[in-house]
Amino acid sequence: MTPHETDEGFLFLADDDANLPIKPSITGAWKLLIVDDDQEIHTVTKLALNDLIVLGKRLDFYHAYSGKEAISFLSEHQDTALVLLDVVMETDSAGLTVVKQIRDDLQLDEIRIVLRTGQPGYAPEESVIKDYDINDYKTKTELTRNKLVTTIIASIRSYQQIKTINQNRRGLQKIIKAGANLLEQHSLHEFSEGVVTQISSLIGLHAEGVLCAQIEDDGTASDRIYVLGAAGHYAPFIKCQLDRLDNRRIVDQINLCLKTRQHLFSDQDTVLYLGNDKLNAAVFIETNRPIDEADKQLIEVFLSNISVGYENVALFQQLKHAAYIDPLTKTPNRNEFIQILQDTRRFEPEHMVAVLVDIDHFSDVNDGLGQDVGNELLIAITLRLIEHFGISSQLGRIGADVFALVGPEDELTPERLTAVFAQPFQASEHSLQMNATFGICRLREAAEQGMVIMKQVYIALNKAKKTLGVHHQYYEPAMEEEVTERLTMLRMLRADFALDKLELWFQPQLCLKSQAVVGMEALLRWPHQPGRYISPAIFIPLAEYSGLIVDIGQWVLEQACKQLQQLAAANCGSLRIAVNVSMPQFRSPHFVPSVIDTVKRYQVNPQLLELEITESVVMDEPKIVIDALQQLKSFGIKVAIDDFGIGFSSLSYLQQLPLDRIKVDRAFVSTVTNEGGGLIAETIISLGKRIGLSTIAEGVETKEQLQAVMAMGCEEVQGYLFAKPMPAADLMQYLLAYQDGKLKP
C-alpha cells in the first residue's frame, strides 16, 4: 500500500541526551512491535530506541506494515510487551480495529498499546482514551525522543506490573488446585510425583525432576534415601535408592539439602526442602535458569500449603503398608510381589528368574495338626528360604501355601530350591518333612507387566504339578499358547453345544455265540469342519474340567433314550445302549434323580440302558460312585466298567460295585496275538466269569484277535472288524442289513 504522508518533523532530536546514565547489565529483552505503513517510521523509531534499556532488559524490535500483519504476529507472539500502533493505515481507523482484535479476539489483556497518528482529526484523542484499553495516544509530531522514551518506559513498567499481578493470581489458583489434587493422592509415590509436577507448573517449566526422602516403603524414617516421586526422564527411578540415579550432581545436591534442611538455588536447578523433624524430603527441579523472587514466593506458599498433606500421606502410607505385607511371614504379599516382579523386569531382567514355590499337601498339616501348627510351618519355611536366598533374592508369600522368589538365575536353580526341603521343618513339637513343586520363569523371556509375569510363572507351576515325576518346570511360550488354545476350544465347545452341534454316534456290540447285535455304545462326536471332528480325547477332559460335562452328559442320556425309542419302533427293542459317565456327573447331587427321571420320561426299559464307568472314576471317589450306582442298579439300570486293568488298583473295589459287565480294554486286546500278550486279557475275562460278570472285548480289529478272545471265553465284542462308530441314521441301516444277513465279519 502507498504510505500516508507523515510529518517530516518526526525526526527525533537529541537535545536532552547530553547526560546519559551508565548502561545497566542486561538480563533479557522486551518484545516491541512497530505497526505502521510507513517504512521511514519503522526506521527512525528503531534508531531512536535502539540503545534503550528498560528495567534491565533491552528492546527487541518487530515490524508489521498493516493491521492484518500485526494480528498475525501477535497470534504467534503473545508475550509481546508493547505495540506502537499507527491509527491510519489501510483504512482511516485500521489501528483502532487492531486494538479491538487484540483485546476481544486474541484476549491479550497484558500487552500495552501506544497509538500514534499523523492525522489527529480522524480519531479524537479524548474519545479514544475513554473507549479503548491503551496506554497513550500521541501525534507523531509531538513525540520527541525523550517523550517517546518516557512513554515506552511507562508502558513497559505497566506491562510488567499487570503481568506480575496476573501471574500471582494464576499462581494462587494453581496453589489452591495443586493442594487439593495432592491431598487426594494417598500413595506417597503418587503424592511425591505430583509435588514435582505442580512445582514445575507453578514456575512455568516442563516437569523434570525428582522428590527424594529418607523414608521406608511403610512411611517410617530411614537412613536410606529413596526416590519417592519423579517426572520426565527420571520417572523410571521411582522407588529406587537415590544412589542408583545416573546423575551425580542430583545425588550431591539432594544429600546437601537434606543435611542442611535448606532450599538450594542455582542457575541450572533448584532443590527445595520439605518435611519436619520426623520426615525429611528434598525436591530437585531442573530449571536451566535462575528462579526469580516472585517464583520463589510462589514455591514457599506452595510448600507451606502441602507440608501437612505430606505428613498425612506418609501416615497413610504406613497404613497402606499393612495391606501389602503378609501379616504372618512379614514378607510382601501377592499385590506387592507383583509390583516387585514388574520393577525387576523393568530394570534388571537379564539373568533373573521368578519362582513360585508350592508346598505339597500343606492342607494335610492344617487338617491333621491344626492351623497353629500350619502357621508355624509356614514361618519355618519362610526362615529357611531367607536363609538360603535372602541375600540375593526377594521373597514373598502370595497364597496360603505358595511362596514367590525373584533373584539371579544361577542362585534360584531347581537343585538349590529342592535342597531347601531336604531337612524336616520344626513346627511346634512336630518335625515335618515337606516337599514342594516349583514354577520358574526367566524374566528376560517374560512379559513386562507384573500381573502377566505372575500368570506365566503359575502356568509353569501348574504344568509341573500335572506332570508325574516332575517337581519343576520352566515357563515356555508354548505352555501359554497351549492354555490359550484350551480356553479357546472350551469357548467353542460351549457355543457349539448351545447351538446343538454335537452329535451322538453308535458302535454296535455283538454276541460271539449268536453272532447277533446285542447293543451299542453311544459315543460323543464334535464336528469341527465339514468331514472333520475334534477327538473326544481332547474335548472330553476340557468338558470335565469346566463342569460342562454335566450338561453334556444329560444331553447324551436323553439322546440315548430317544434312540432306544426309535429302536423299539423298528422292532429292535431288545438292543441296549451303553452311555459313558464321568466323575463330575457323579458329584452332582442331581445325577441319580435326573437319570431315573429321564428313563421314566422317555418310557424306556431301564435294563436297556447301561452306564459305563472307567476305573479311574471309581478310584477318584469310590464311596460317591458306589452309592450312586447302587441306587441306579436298584432301579434296573445296567452298569459296566470300562478300561478295566489300566489303573492297576481297582480289584479291592470290584466286588463292592454293582456291576453287570466288564470290558477288556483295547490296549490288552491289541496284544492278544503276540506271544504272551494275551495273558492280561485272559485274566480279566476269567476274573469276570468267576465273579459272575459278562465280558466284552473292545477294539477288535482283526479276525486273529477275534479268534483269540473267543478262545479265552469272551462273550461279546466291539470293534472295527464289525463296525465303526456311525450316526443314528446309518445305525438303523446297519441293523437292517445285518438282520438280512448282508453283513458278516
Secondary structure, 3 states (H helix, E strand, C coil): CCCCCCCCCCCCCCCCCCCCCCCCCCCCEEEEEEECCCHHHHHHHHHHHCCCEECCEEEEEEEECCHHHHHHHHHHCCCCCEEEEECCCCCCCHHHHHHHHHHHHCCCCCCEEEEEECCHHHCCHHHHHHHCCCCEEEEHHHCCHHHHHHHHHHHHHHHHHHHHHHHHHHHHHHHHHHHHHHHHCCCHHHHHHHHHHHHHHHCCCCCCEEEEEEECCCCCEEEEEEEEEEEHHHHHHCCCEHHHCCCHHHHHHHHHHHHHCCCEECCCEEEEEEECCCCEEEEEEECCCCCCHHHHHHHHHHHHHHHHHHHHHHHHHHHHHHHCECCCCCCECHHHHHHHHHHHHHHCCCCEEEEEEEECCHHHHHHHHCHHHHHHHHHHHHHHHHHHHCCCCEEEECCCCEEEEEEECCCCCHHHHHHCCCCCEEECCEEECCCEEEEEEEHHHCCCCHHHHHHHHHHHHHHHHHCCCCCEEECCHHHHHHHHHHHHHHHHHHHHHHCCCCEEEEEEEEECCCCCEEEEEEEEEEEEECCEEECHHHHHHHHHHHCHHHHHHHHHHHHHHHHHHHHHHCCCCCCEEEEECCHHHHHCCCHHHHHHHHHHHHCCCHHHEEEEEEHHHHHHCHHHHHHHHHHHHHHCCEEEEEEECCCCCCHHHHCCCCCCEEEECHHHHCCCCCCCCCHHHHHHHHHHHHCCCEEEEECCCCHHHHHHHHHCCCCEEECCCCCCCECHHHHHHHHHHHHCCCCCC
